[in-house]
Amino acid sequence: MKILILSFYYPPDLCAGSFRTGQLVSALNSECEKGTSIEVITTMPNRYSSYRPDNLTDFEEDGPRVHRVDLPNHKSGMKDQAVAFLHFAKAALRLTSRKNYDLVFATSSRLMTGTLGAVISRKCESRLHLDIRDIFTDTIVDVVRQKVLIKTIWPILKFVERWTYRSADEINVVSKGFMDDVLEISPKSIVTTFTNGIDNEFLDRDFSHKIARKKTLITYAGNFGESQGLQYIIPEVAAEIQEFAQFQLIGDGGKKGELIAAIEDVGVNNITIHDPVSRDSLLGFYANTDILFFCLNDRDAFLKVLPSKLFEYAATGKPILAGVAGHAADFIKENVPGCEIFPPGNVGAMIDKLGLLMAGPKQYERASFKEKFCRKKIMRDYAVQLLKKRKT
C-alpha cells in the first residue's frame, strides 16, 4: 500500500496541525502492514518566523519519507499566504507527477491543502481522505473585513470547497461543531470525528509545582492572530488587575504588532511577551504558572471551533480561563473541571471569572479527561480505520 500525506505543517513546526499530523504518521507507520510506504509532503517549519530549527532530514527515524518544501519569506496576510501555498502546491504536484498512491490523505485548516489532495487523488485514481480542521469559508468571512474582497473570492471558495469535499471518499472533522457544515455541503459523505488530543509529553509531566510569587501569573501560549483577538482584550484586562496579577504571553503571529501597540497605549507593565519556544521549554512555563488562559475572537465562525490548545492546558491540571462560546463552551462544561468560561471579548466577565479561579483550587484532577483524549490512542484508532478502508 502506498500512502501520501499532505500537510502544510509537520514536526518540528509549532502548531496544532504539525502535532496532529506527526502523531498520525507515527501511528500509521506502527499499524501498517510490511511493505507499506508512507510519503509526507510538507514545508520547512514556517509557522513563526522567529522559530526556524536546523538540521532537518528527509527521513524520519521511524521510516516515512518526508519532503520539506522551502517556502519564500512570507507574512500572515492573505496575499503572502496565497503565494506561499502556491509554492507548496507546485512542489507537491512536481513530486507526485509520476507516482501512484492507494491513499491520499490531506489535512487542512486552509481549504486548499484539501483541494490539492483532491487534484492528486483524481490524477492517480486513488482513495481520498480529508481531515478538516477548520471551515475555511466561514473563517475567512469573519476574519477578513474587506467586503469587496469577500464578495469577489467567497463564491469561488465555496465552489472549490464543494468540489473538494465531494471528491473525498471519507471526511474527518476535528470538531463535532463542523459536522453539519460538511454534511450540508456533501450530504453523501462518510464523516467521522477523530478529534485532537493530548500528546505524551503532557501526560508524563508533573505540573503541580510552581515558583512562589506575589502576583498571580496568567499564561497564554499560541498564535497572536485575528482569530484569537488578544489585542482587543488583554491590555484592558491587564490594566484592571495589575495590582494582583500579570500576563505571560508566549508566541507570535500576524497581530503581534497590534497587540504590542495596544499594550503601549494602555500603559501597563504587567504583560511579558516571549517568542515561541520548543515544547520541552513550554512544559516548564506551564508548570510554573498559576492560571492558563486562551480565547477566541467574538465571531460566528468560532462558535463551531474546538481549540486544540484546550487539550494540553487541561492535561496540566491548572485552572483555565477560557473566552469561548458555542461548541467549545459546551465541550468544556461537559469534560473539563476547573475551567471558567466567559463570553469572548467581555472584559468585565473575564475579570470576574479570574477572581473565581484565584479563590479556588490551584490544581484539578482530570485523570478521566487525560485517558479519554490521549492523542496517541486517538491517532492509533484513526490510523487503523484509514488502513482498513479501500476505495470502492
C-alpha positions in Angstrom: 0.0 0.0 0.0 1.3 3.5 -0.9 0.1 6.4 1.2 0.6 10.1 0.6 0.2 12.6 3.4 -0.2 16.2 2.5 0.2 18.7 5.4 1.3 22.3 5.3 2.7 21.9 8.8 4.7 19.0 10.2 7.1 18.4 13.2 9.1 20.1 14.4 6.9 23.1 13.5 5.0 24.6 16.4 1.3 24.4 15.7 -1.7 22.1 16.1 -1.6 20.8 12.5 2.0 19.8 13.0 1.5 17.9 16.2 -1.6 16.1 14.9 -0.1 15.0 11.6 3.2 13.9 13.2 1.3 11.6 15.6 -0.9 10.2 12.9 2.1 9.4 10.7 3.7 7.6 13.6 0.5 5.6 14.2 0.2 4.7 10.5 3.8 3.5 10.4 3.2 1.3 13.5 -0.1 -0.2 12.4 0.5 -0.7 8.6 1.5 -4.0 7.0 5.0 -4.7 6.0 5.8 -3.2 2.6 3.6 -0.2 3.1 5.2 3.1 2.0 4.4 6.4 3.6 5.4 9.6 1.9 4.8 13.0 3.5 4.9 16.3 1.6 5.1 19.3 3.9 7.0 22.6 4.3 10.1 23.7 6.2 9.0 25.0 9.6 7.3 28.3 8.9 4.5 28.8 11.4 6.5 31.5 13.1 9.3 33.5 11.6 11.0 33.5 15.0 11.2 29.7 15.2 13.4 28.0 12.5 15.0 24.8 13.7 18.1 23.5 11.8 19.4 20.0 10.8 16.1 18.6 9.4 16.3 15.5 7.2 14.1 13.9 4.6 13.8 10.7 6.6 12.1 10.4 10.0 13.7 7.9 12.4 10.8 5.5 12.1 10.8 5.3 8.3 8.4 7.6 6.4 9.9 9.7 3.6 9.4 13.4 4.3 9.7 16.0 1.6 10.1 19.5 3.1 9.3 22.4 0.7 11.3 25.5 1.4 8.9 28.5 1.1 9.7 32.1 0.3 9.6 34.5 3.2 6.0 35.4 3.9 3.8 37.1 6.4 0.3 36.2 7.7 -1.6 38.3 5.2 -3.8 36.7 2.6 -1.6 37.6 -0.4 1.6 36.3 1.2 -0.2 33.1 2.4 -1.5 32.5 -1.1 1.9 32.9 -2.6 3.4 30.5 0.0 0.7 27.9 -0.7 1.2 28.1 -4.5 4.9 27.4 -3.9 3.9 24.4 -1.8 1.3 23.1 -4.3 3.7 23.4 -7.3 6.3 21.4 -5.4 3.7 18.8 -4.4 2.5 18.3 -7.9 6.0 18.0 -9.2 7.0 15.4 -6.6 3.9 13.3 -7.3 3.7 13.7 -11.1 4.9 10.2 -11.9 3.7 8.4 -8.9 0.6 6.5 -7.9 -0.9 6.1 -4.5 -3.6 3.9 -2.9 -4.5 6.6 -0.4 -4.1 10.3 -0.4 -4.6 11.9 3.0 -4.9 15.7 3.1 -5.2 17.6 6.4 -6.4 21.1 6.1 -7.2 24.1 8.1 -6.6 26.0 4.9 -9.1 24.6 2.4 -6.6 24.5 -0.4 -4.5 21.7 1.1 -7.6 19.5 0.8 -8.1 20.7 -2.8 -4.5 19.8 -3.6 -5.2 16.3 -2.3 -8.3 16.1 -4.5 -6.3 17.0 -7.6 -3.6 14.5 -6.9 -6.0 11.7 -6.0 -8.0 12.2 -9.2 -4.8 12.1 -11.2 -3.8 8.7 -9.8 -7.4 7.4 -9.2 -6.7 6.8 -5.5 -8.8 7.0 -2.4 -9.0 10.5 -0.9 -9.4 11.1 2.8 -9.8 14.7 4.1 -9.0 15.8 7.6 -10.9 19.0 8.2 -9.5 21.2 11.0 -11.4 24.4 10.1 -14.4 25.5 8.0 -12.3 27.9 5.9 -15.1 29.7 4.1 -16.7 30.6 7.4 -13.5 31.8 8.9 -12.5 33.9 6.0 -15.8 35.8 6.1 -15.5 36.6 9.8 -11.7 37.4 9.8 -11.3 39.3 6.5 -13.2 42.5 6.9 -12.8 43.8 3.3 -16.3 43.5 1.8 -15.2 43.9 -1.8 -12.6 41.2 -1.5 -15.1 38.8 0.2 -17.7 39.4 -2.5 -15.1 38.6 -5.1 -13.5 35.5 -3.7 -16.1 33.9 -1.4 -18.3 32.4 -4.2 -15.2 31.0 -5.8 -14.0 29.5 -2.5 -17.5 28.0 -1.9 -17.4 26.3 -5.3 -13.9 24.9 -4.6 -15.0 23.8 -1.1 -17.9 21.9 -2.5 -15.8 20.2 -5.2 -13.1 19.3 -2.7 -15.5 17.7 -0.2 -17.5 15.8 -2.8 -14.2 14.4 -4.2 -13.4 12.7 -0.9 -14.2 9.1 -0.1 -14.2 9.9 3.6 -14.0 13.1 5.6 -12.9 13.6 9.2 -13.7 16.7 11.3 -11.7 17.5 14.4 -14.7 19.3 16.0 -18.3 18.0 16.1 -19.3 21.6 15.5 -18.1 21.2 11.9 -20.3 18.1 11.2 -23.5 19.9 10.0 -21.5 22.1 7.7 -19.7 19.3 6.0 -22.9 17.2 5.5 -24.8 20.2 4.2 -22.0 20.7 1.5 -21.6 17.0 0.8 -24.6 15.0 2.1 -23.4 11.6 0.9 -20.0 11.9 2.6 -18.9 9.4 5.2 -17.9 11.7 8.1 -16.1 10.8 11.3 -14.8 12.7 14.3 -11.3 11.9 15.4 -10.6 14.9 17.5 -7.4 16.5 18.7 -5.9 15.2 21.9 -3.1 15.3 24.5 0.5 14.5 23.5 2.5 12.1 25.7 4.9 14.8 26.9 1.9 16.5 28.7 0.7 13.2 30.1 4.0 12.2 31.6 4.8 15.5 33.3 4.1 16.7 36.9 2.8 20.3 36.6 1.9 20.7 40.3 4.9 22.8 41.3 5.3 26.5 40.6 7.5 29.4 41.7 6.3 31.4 44.7 5.4 35.0 43.6 3.4 37.9 44.8 1.2 38.3 41.8 -0.9 35.6 40.1 0.7 34.6 36.8 -1.7 34.0 33.9 -0.1 32.3 30.8 -1.2 32.2 27.2 0.8 30.2 24.6 0.0 30.1 20.9 -0.8 32.3 18.0 -1.2 36.1 18.1 -3.8 36.3 15.3 -7.2 37.8 14.5 -8.8 34.5 15.4 -7.7 34.9 19.0 -8.1 38.7 19.3 -5.7 39.1 22.1 -5.1 42.7 21.2 -8.7 43.5 22.0 -8.9 42.2 25.5 -5.6 41.5 27.2 -4.4 45.2 27.5 -7.7 46.3 29.0 -7.9 43.4 31.5 -4.2 43.9 32.4 -5.0 47.5 33.4 -7.7 46.4 35.8 -5.7 43.6 37.5 -2.2 45.0 37.6 -2.1 45.2 41.4 -2.6 41.5 41.9 -1.9 39.6 38.6 0.3 39.6 35.5 0.2 38.1 32.0 2.8 36.0 30.3 2.2 35.6 26.5 4.3 33.1 24.6 4.1 33.0 20.8 4.0 35.1 17.7 1.6 35.9 14.8 0.2 38.4 12.4 -1.3 40.6 15.1 1.7 40.8 17.4 2.4 44.4 16.3 -1.2 45.4 17.1 -1.0 43.7 20.5 2.2 45.5 21.4 0.7 48.8 20.3 -2.4 48.2 22.3 -0.3 47.4 25.4 1.7 50.6 25.0 -1.5 52.7 24.5 -2.9 51.4 27.8 0.5 51.9 29.5 0.6 48.7 31.6 3.7 46.9 32.7 2.2 43.6 33.9 2.4 41.9 30.5 5.5 39.9 29.3 5.8 38.6 25.7 8.1 35.7 24.8 9.0 34.4 21.4 7.8 30.8 20.6 9.6 28.1 22.5 10.2 24.4 22.0 7.6 22.1 23.5 10.2 21.0 26.1 10.6 24.6 27.2 6.8 25.1 27.1 6.3 22.4 29.7 8.4 24.4 32.2 6.4 27.6 31.5 3.2 25.6 32.2 4.5 24.1 35.4 5.5 27.5 36.8 2.3 29.3 36.0 -0.9 29.8 38.2 -3.6 30.0 35.6 -3.7 29.2 31.8 -5.7 31.4 29.5 -7.0 31.2 25.9 -9.7 32.9 23.9 -11.3 33.2 20.5 -12.5 36.3 18.9 -16.1 37.2 19.0 -17.0 35.9 15.5 -19.8 33.5 14.5 -17.3 31.1 12.7 -15.6 30.4 16.0 -18.8 29.0 17.6 -18.0 25.7 15.9 -14.3 25.5 16.8 -12.7 23.4 19.5 -9.3 24.9 20.1 -6.5 22.2 20.3 -4.8 24.2 23.0 -7.5 23.2 25.4 -6.3 19.6 25.5 -2.7 20.4 26.6 -3.9 23.0 29.0 -6.3 20.6 30.7 -3.6 17.9 31.0 -1.6 20.2 33.3 -4.4 20.2 35.9 -4.0 24.0 36.2 -7.0 26.3 36.5 -8.1 27.5 33.0 -9.7 30.8 31.9 -11.4 30.5 28.6 -13.0 33.1 26.4 -15.1 30.9 24.2 -18.7 30.2 23.2 -20.7 27.6 21.2 -19.3 24.1 20.8 -16.1 24.8 22.7 -18.0 26.1 25.8 -20.3 23.1 25.7 -17.3 20.7 25.4 -15.6 22.4 28.4 -18.7 22.2 30.6 -19.0 18.5 29.9 -15.4 17.5 30.2 -13.1 20.0 31.9 -13.4 20.8 35.6 -11.6 23.8 36.9 -12.2 25.9 33.7 -14.1 29.2 34.0 -15.8 30.4 30.7 -16.5 34.0 29.8 -18.1 35.4 26.6 -15.4 36.3 24.0 -14.3 39.9 24.2 -16.1 40.6 27.5 -13.5 42.4 29.8 -15.7 42.6 32.9 -16.8 38.9 32.7 -13.2 37.8 32.2 -12.1 39.7 35.3 -15.0 38.2 37.3 -14.1 34.6 36.2 -10.4 35.2 37.0 -11.5 36.1 40.6 -13.3 32.8 40.9 -10.2 30.9 39.7 -7.9 32.7 42.1 -10.2 31.8 45.0 -10.4 28.2 44.0 -8.1 25.2 44.0 -4.6 25.5 42.5 -4.7 22.1 40.8 -7.6 19.9 39.4 -7.9 16.2 39.0 -8.5 15.4 35.3 -7.5 11.8 35.0 -10.5 10.7 33.1 -10.1 13.5 30.6 -6.4 12.6 30.0 -7.3 9.0 29.5 -10.2 9.8 27.1 -8.3 12.3 25.0 -4.8 10.7 24.8 -3.7 11.7 21.3 -1.6 8.5 20.8 -4.8 6.4 21.3 -7.0 8.6 19.2 -4.5 8.6 16.3 -4.0 4.9 16.6 -7.7 4.3 16.2 -7.7 6.8 13.3 -4.8 5.0 11.6 -6.5 1.6 11.9 -9.6 3.0 10.2 -7.6 4.6 7.4 -5.7 1.3 6.8 -8.8 -0.8 6.8 -10.8 1.1 4.2 -10.3 0.7 0.5 -11.6 2.8 -2.4 -14.8 1.4 -3.8 
